[in-house]
Amino acid sequence: MNDSYAYQALYAIYDKHRRKYRGNPDSKQMCCMWSTNRPPDTLSYTRPIYDIEEAFSIEIDEDEAVKIYDMNLDEAIMKIMEMKKIQK
């Protein structure tokens, strides 16, 4: 998976989930995939994380999910690609 395709895949997931929450602008912050008024207590079992795991064939634990939550898209794609290499 090249970086351009990976970015497009992640952006599609991001865009799909951020649209569910009216107040979340297209700021490219990963946290916008969840409600910013009522963020989940646990991220690792949420639909956005599940979709990322499926798209990239990786497993994301809670610690990594929290890190990804605090990243922007560019940072997150680098983190995801790093995780993909490690988990091969």
C-alpha positions as CSV (number, residue, x, y, z in Angstrom):
1,M,0.0,0.0,0.0
2,N,1.6,3.3,-1.1
3,D,1.4,6.4,1.0
4,S,-1.0,8.2,-1.4
5,Y,-3.5,5.3,-1.4
6,A,-3.1,4.9,2.4
7,Y,-3.9,8.6,2.9
8,Q,-6.9,8.4,0.7
9,A,-8.2,5.3,2.6
10,L,-7.7,7.0,5.9
11,Y,-9.3,10.2,4.7
12,A,-12.4,8.3,3.5
13,I,-12.7,6.7,7.0
14,Y,-12.2,10.1,8.7
15,D,-14.7,11.8,6.4
16,K,-17.3,9.1,6.9
17,H,-17.2,9.3,10.7
18,R,-16.7,13.0,11.2
19,R,-19.9,13.8,9.2
20,K,-21.9,12.0,11.9
21,Y,-21.2,14.9,14.2
22,R,-22.5,18.3,13.1
23,G,-20.1,20.5,15.1
24,N,-17.0,18.8,13.8
25,P,-15.3,20.8,11.0
26,D,-13.0,19.3,8.4
27,S,-10.0,20.2,10.5
28,K,-8.1,17.0,9.7
29,Q,-7.9,16.2,13.4
30,M,-8.6,12.6,14.1
31,C,-10.6,13.4,17.2
32,C,-13.4,14.7,14.9
33,M,-14.4,11.1,14.1
34,W,-16.0,11.0,17.5
35,S,-18.4,13.3,19.3
36,T,-16.4,16.2,20.8
37,N,-19.2,16.9,23.2
38,R,-19.3,13.3,24.5
39,P,-16.1,11.5,23.6
40,P,-16.1,7.8,24.3
41,D,-14.5,6.4,27.4
42,T,-12.7,3.7,25.4
43,L,-11.6,4.3,21.9
44,S,-10.3,0.9,20.9
45,Y,-13.7,-0.7,20.4
46,T,-15.3,2.2,18.5
47,R,-16.4,2.0,14.8
48,P,-13.7,4.5,13.6
49,I,-10.9,2.4,15.1
50,Y,-12.5,-0.8,13.8
51,D,-12.7,0.7,10.3
52,I,-9.0,1.7,10.4
53,E,-8.0,-1.8,11.6
54,E,-10.0,-3.4,8.8
55,A,-8.7,-1.1,6.1
56,F,-5.0,-1.4,7.1
57,S,-5.0,-5.0,8.5
58,I,-3.6,-3.9,11.8
59,E,-4.7,-4.2,15.5
60,I,-4.9,-1.0,17.5
61,D,-4.8,-1.3,21.3
62,E,-6.2,1.4,23.6
63,D,-2.9,3.2,24.1
64,E,-2.4,3.5,20.3
65,A,-6.0,4.5,19.8
66,V,-5.5,7.4,22.2
67,K,-2.4,8.5,20.4
68,I,-4.2,8.4,17.0
69,Y,-7.1,10.3,18.5
70,D,-4.8,13.2,19.3
71,M,-3.2,13.3,15.9
72,N,-4.0,15.0,12.6
73,L,-4.5,13.0,9.5
74,D,-0.8,13.3,8.3
75,E,0.5,12.2,11.7
76,A,-2.0,9.4,11.9
77,I,-1.2,7.9,8.5
78,M,2.5,7.9,9.4
79,K,1.7,6.1,12.7
80,I,-0.6,3.6,11.0
81,M,2.0,2.8,8.3
82,E,4.6,2.3,11.1
83,M,2.2,0.0,12.9
84,K,1.6,-1.9,9.7
85,K,5.3,-2.6,9.2
86,I,5.8,-3.7,12.9
87,Q,2.7,-6.0,12.9
88,K,3.7,-7.9,9.6
